Structures are given as structure tokens and as C-alpha cells.
Amino acid sequence: MSKNGNGAVVTLGESALTGWRGAAGRAVARPIAKRTRFTEEQVRAAIGLAILLYGAYRLLAPAVKAARARR
């Protein structure tokens, strides 16, 4: 759990890092953390959340488009 009280968000973000996306996210997290004020854990969580949100967008955008076209 994160020390700054964002444990659930960090856990959610890191849980999205599976498979090749996880390998890529973990590979870039350390260099990014070294160059920013964020910890490696926070960077991994941000990358995981970005991947999760992009997946949700890719899933929901066609459904929204179809619903709008139906009107």
C-alpha cells in the first residue's frame, strides 16, 4: 500500500500492468521515476491507469457511437 494514502488507486493501476503491457510499463517506470519527483510505484500506477482507461475507451466508444446512430 502506498504511503501517501492512495493505496486503492495505486493497486488498481498496478493491477492493469499484466502481460507485455506490464513488462513495458515496469521497464520504463524506473527511468521515469529517476527523472521526476514521483516514485517508481506511482509511475507504474499511472501507466497502468492509462492503459486501463484506454481499454475502457476502446470498449465503450463503439457502443456510444452505435447508440447515437440509433437515435
N, C-alpha and C positions, 0 to 999 in steps of 0.2 A: 504494500500500500504506500502511496505517496506521502511524503512528509508535509506537503502543503495543503492537505485536505481535499484534493481532487482525486481520491483513490478510485472512485467508480468510473470517472472519465478516463483515467489512465488505464484501468483494467479493460474497459470497453475498447479503447484504441489499440492496445496491445493484443487483444484477442482477435482483432481483424488481421493481424500480421501472421498469416499462415501460408504455407507453400512457398512458391517462388516470390510472391509479393513480400512475404515475411523475410525471406533471405535478403532481398533487395533493400527492404526497409531497415533491417538490422545492419546491413553493410554501410549504409550512408548515415546512420544515426550518430555514430561516434565522431566522424569528421565534422558533421554539422554542429554537434554539441561542443566540440572544441573551439569552434569559431563564433559561437553565440553564447548568450548568458543562460541558455536552457540546459537542463541535464539530458543525458542520453535517454533516460526513461521518458522524459517529456517529449523529446523529438520522436521517439518510436511511437508514442501515443498519438502525436499529431499526424504522423504519416499513416498510422492505422485508421484514424478517424477520417482522414481524407480519402483513403481507399474505400472505407465503409460508406461514406456519403456519396462518392462517385458511383458505387454499385447501386445504391438506392435510387439515385438519379436515373441511371441506365434502366432500372427496372420500372420506375414509376412514370418516366417521361412518355413512353408509348401509350400507357394506359390513360394518361391525362389527355394526350393528343387524340386518342380514339374517342374519349368521352366528349371532347369539344367538337369533334367532327360529327358526332351523332346528333348534336343539337340543331 
